[in-house]
């Protein structure tokens, strides 16, 4: 009798667990969503997206499908953010500083010469500062899942080599659609031209702009070397990227489904940063092989650039919020052991 009861109990254990929400897999429903970004296949950004989609499929037991739309096919970054807010597109990844038009405090990550290394940026963005910024997003119809990276930006142009501050004067330089990069290049004597990334290659090809500034991996991936002659390793700005999900979509998920997206974004973050840094290290050598002339700034000239843009920090601190900027620099000091 006891043996029969034991068998009956074991037979009922799984169905009871499913009914009571035991295994998380039982709670996950079928979903299909669009994940859009500006860069092309083969770029570290898109490699991170591919890893994320793979992890979501695995963690959801195949119930959640993430469809990828790289290369700006669903629009530029600003347009895509609006589509997320409206629930037309479910996910995107883009430079965190672009969100300054939605949440002014995000402008802090666009400040020039802010981070000395990617690892330093990781500690700040994954810590209290980056988490605090994410908490401001839901009121704008967006939810942040993780910070990935684009990396350190470098200057290219088609007019002449840039080896000193004065060489930047008069160049028409495309910047991202964010106030600080625009002001940054204007303060260096250039004429900043904000344009969507999806329009950049054509703008360089037609001479609408003389140059642009992006990480080395972008210069390779977007084939800017076909329409640019000179590159200068300025590393004037570091771009953390943020993985965003539409709040309209997020609010319709249950806790188990949210956990799948969150854990996949975090795991993909570590993979994406690793790939990004490995490719960045190789990209400058690849750029040299394309025939572009690559210049390194001397420490003295780099310091001149730093001095020229220092007033930006004071100017934008008021717009970003003095409290936010103060917190950022305090966390940087902590990371640096000061």
C-alpha positions in Angstrom: 0.0 0.0 0.0 2.8 2.4 1.0 4.6 1.6 -2.2 1.5 2.4 -4.3 1.0 5.7 -2.5 4.7 6.6 -3.0 4.4 6.0 -6.8 1.2 8.0 -6.9 2.9 11.0 -5.1 5.8 10.9 -7.5 3.5 10.7 -10.5 1.6 13.8 -9.3 4.7 15.8 -8.3 5.4 17.3 -11.8 1.8 18.3 -12.7 1.4 19.9 -9.2 4.6 21.8 -9.6 3.5 23.1 -13.0 0.1 24.2 -11.7 1.6 26.0 -8.8 4.3 27.8 -10.9 7.2 25.6 -9.7 9.6 25.5 -12.7 10.1 28.9 -14.2 9.8 27.4 -17.8 6.1 26.7 -17.2 5.4 30.4 -16.8 7.1 31.5 -20.1 4.7 32.2 -22.9 5.5 32.6 -26.7 6.7 36.0 -27.8 8.2 37.3 -31.0 9.9 40.7 -30.9 12.0 43.1 -33.0 15.5 44.2 -31.9 16.9 47.1 -34.0 20.3 48.8 -34.2 22.3 51.1 -36.4 25.4 49.1 -37.0 25.9 46.4 -39.6 26.3 42.6 -39.2 29.9 41.8 -38.0 30.1 44.8 -35.7 30.5 44.1 -32.0 27.1 45.8 -31.3 25.4 43.3 -33.6 27.5 40.4 -32.3 26.1 41.3 -28.9 22.6 41.3 -30.3 23.1 37.9 -31.8 24.4 36.5 -28.5 21.4 38.0 -26.7 18.9 36.4 -29.1 20.6 33.1 -28.7 20.5 33.3 -24.9 16.9 34.4 -24.8 15.9 31.4 -27.0 17.9 29.0 -24.8 16.6 30.4 -21.5 13.0 30.5 -22.7 13.1 26.9 -24.0 12.6 28.3 -27.5 9.4 30.1 -26.6 10.7 33.7 -27.1 12.1 34.7 -30.5 14.2 37.8 -30.9 14.3 39.0 -34.5 17.3 41.2 -35.3 17.2 44.3 -37.5 20.8 45.7 -37.8 22.1 48.2 -40.2 19.5 50.9 -39.4 16.8 49.2 -41.5 14.1 50.3 -39.1 15.5 53.8 -38.8 18.2 55.8 -37.1 18.7 55.8 -33.3 16.4 58.8 -32.5 13.7 57.4 -34.7 14.0 53.9 -33.1 13.8 55.3 -29.6 10.4 56.9 -30.5 9.3 53.5 -32.0 10.1 51.8 -28.7 8.1 54.4 -26.7 5.2 53.8 -29.0 5.5 50.0 -28.8 6.1 49.6 -32.5 9.6 48.1 -32.0 10.4 46.2 -28.8 14.2 46.6 -28.4 17.2 48.6 -29.4 20.8 49.2 -28.4 22.4 52.6 -28.9 24.8 55.2 -27.4 23.6 56.0 -23.9 24.3 59.7 -24.4 21.7 59.9 -27.1 19.1 59.5 -24.4 20.0 63.0 -23.0 17.0 64.3 -25.0 14.7 62.0 -23.0 16.5 62.1 -19.6 19.0 65.0 -19.3 21.2 63.2 -16.8 22.3 60.8 -19.6 24.3 63.7 -21.0 26.9 63.0 -18.3 28.3 60.0 -20.2 29.0 62.1 -23.2 31.5 64.4 -21.4 34.9 64.3 -23.2 37.9 62.5 -21.9 35.8 61.0 -19.1 37.1 57.5 -18.9 40.7 56.2 -19.2 39.7 52.6 -20.0 36.8 50.5 -20.8 37.2 48.6 -17.6 36.9 51.9 -15.7 33.7 52.7 -17.5 32.3 49.2 -16.7 32.6 49.8 -13.0 30.9 53.2 -13.2 28.1 52.2 -15.5 27.4 48.8 -13.8 27.5 50.5 -10.4 25.3 53.0 -8.6 25.7 55.7 -11.2 24.6 53.7 -14.2 21.9 52.0 -12.3 20.6 55.4 -11.1 20.3 56.6 -14.7 18.3 53.5 -15.7 15.8 54.2 -12.9 14.9 57.5 -14.6 13.9 55.8 -17.9 10.5 54.1 -17.2 8.8 57.5 -17.0 9.8 58.1 -20.6 8.4 54.8 -21.9 11.7 53.0 -21.9 13.4 50.3 -19.7 17.2 49.8 -19.5 18.5 46.2 -19.3 22.3 46.5 -19.5 25.2 48.7 -20.6 27.2 47.4 -23.5 29.9 49.5 -25.3 30.8 51.1 -28.5 34.2 52.2 -27.3 36.6 55.1 -27.7 35.9 57.5 -30.6 38.6 58.7 -33.0 38.6 61.4 -35.6 38.8 60.9 -39.4 38.6 63.4 -42.2 39.2 63.8 -46.0 41.0 67.1 -46.0 44.4 66.8 -44.3 46.3 65.0 -41.5 45.3 66.1 -38.0 48.3 66.0 -35.7 47.6 69.1 -33.6 44.6 71.0 -32.2 44.9 73.7 -34.9 44.4 71.1 -37.7 40.8 70.5 -36.6 39.8 74.1 -37.2 37.3 74.6 -40.1 36.6 70.9 -40.7 33.0 69.9 -41.1 32.7 66.9 -38.7 29.6 64.7 -38.4 28.7 64.1 -34.8 25.9 62.0 -33.1 22.7 63.8 -32.4 23.5 64.8 -28.9 24.4 68.3 -27.5 27.8 67.6 -25.9 29.5 66.1 -29.0 28.2 69.0 -31.1 29.5 71.5 -28.7 32.7 69.5 -28.3 33.7 69.8 -31.9 32.5 73.4 -32.2 34.8 74.3 -29.3 37.7 72.7 -31.0 37.2 75.0 -34.0 35.4 72.5 -36.3 31.9 72.9 -37.7 29.8 70.1 -36.1 27.1 68.6 -38.3 24.8 66.2 -36.3 23.5 63.4 -38.6 22.0 60.0 -38.1 24.5 57.2 -38.4 22.5 55.7 -41.3 23.2 58.8 -43.4 26.9 59.1 -42.5 28.6 57.1 -45.3 26.7 59.0 -48.0 27.5 62.4 -46.3 31.2 61.5 -46.4 31.0 60.2 -50.0 29.3 63.4 -51.3 31.5 65.8 -49.2 28.5 67.0 -47.2 30.9 66.6 -44.3 34.7 66.4 -44.3 35.0 63.9 -41.5 33.5 62.0 -38.6 34.4 60.5 -35.3 33.8 56.9 -34.3 35.6 53.9 -32.8 38.0 52.1 -35.0 35.7 49.0 -35.3 33.0 51.3 -36.8 35.4 52.7 -39.4 36.1 49.1 -40.5 32.6 47.8 -40.3 31.0 50.7 -42.1 33.9 50.9 -44.6 34.5 54.6 -43.9 38.1 54.0 -45.1 36.6 54.0 -48.6 35.6 57.6 -48.3 38.2 59.0 -45.7 41.9 59.5 -46.1 43.1 60.4 -42.6 42.6 59.1 -39.1 43.8 60.5 -35.8 43.8 58.3 -32.6 42.2 60.9 -30.3 40.1 58.7 -28.0 38.3 61.9 -27.1 35.1 60.2 -25.9 34.0 56.8 -24.7 30.5 55.6 -25.6 28.7 53.2 -23.2 25.8 51.7 -25.1 22.5 50.9 -23.4 20.2 47.9 -24.2 16.6 49.3 -24.2 13.2 47.5 -24.2 9.9 49.2 -24.7 8.0 49.7 -21.5 4.8 48.9 -23.2 6.1 45.5 -24.1 7.9 45.1 -20.7 4.8 45.8 -18.7 3.0 42.9 -20.5 5.7 40.4 -19.4 5.4 38.3 -16.3 8.3 38.0 -13.8 9.7 34.8 -15.3 9.8 36.4 -18.8 11.4 39.6 -17.4 14.1 37.4 -15.7 14.9 35.8 -19.1 15.5 39.1 -20.8 17.4 40.6 -17.9 19.8 37.7 -17.5 20.3 37.4 -21.2 21.2 41.1 -21.5 23.7 40.8 -18.6 25.4 37.7 -20.0 25.5 39.2 -23.5 27.0 42.3 -22.0 30.1 40.5 -20.8 30.5 38.8 -24.2 29.9 42.0 -26.2 32.4 44.0 -24.2 35.1 41.4 -24.7 34.5 41.1 -28.4 34.4 44.9 -28.8 37.7 45.4 -27.1 39.4 42.6 -29.0 38.2 44.0 -32.3 39.1 47.5 -31.4 42.7 46.4 -30.7 43.0 44.9 -34.1 41.0 47.5 -36.0 43.6 50.2 -36.2 46.1 47.8 -37.8 43.4 46.8 -40.3 42.7 50.5 -41.0 46.4 51.1 -41.8 46.2 48.2 -44.3 43.4 49.9 -46.2 45.6 52.8 -47.1 44.3 55.3 -44.6 47.0 57.5 -43.0 46.8 57.0 -39.2 48.3 59.6 -36.9 48.9 59.5 -33.1 48.6 62.6 -31.1 51.6 63.5 -28.8 50.8 63.7 -25.1 51.3 67.5 -25.3 48.7 67.8 -28.1 46.3 65.5 -26.3 46.5 67.8 -23.3 45.8 70.8 -25.5 42.5 69.0 -26.6 41.7 68.2 -22.9 42.3 71.9 -21.9 40.2 73.2 -24.8 37.1 71.2 -23.8 37.3 71.6 -20.0 34.9 74.5 -20.1 32.3 72.1 -21.5 32.1 70.3 -18.2 31.2 73.4 -16.3 28.8 74.5 -19.0 26.9 71.3 -19.3 26.9 70.5 -15.5 24.1 73.0 -15.1 22.1 71.4 -17.9 22.8 67.8 -16.9 22.4 68.5 -13.2 25.3 69.4 -10.8 24.3 66.5 -8.5 24.6 64.0 -11.3 28.0 65.3 -12.5 29.3 65.4 -8.9 28.2 61.8 -8.3 29.9 60.7 -11.6 33.2 62.2 -10.6 33.0 60.8 -7.1 32.5 57.3 -8.5 35.3 57.8 -10.9 37.6 58.8 -7.9 36.5 55.7 -6.1 37.2 53.5 -9.0 40.7 55.1 -9.4 41.4 54.6 -5.7 41.5 58.3 -4.9 
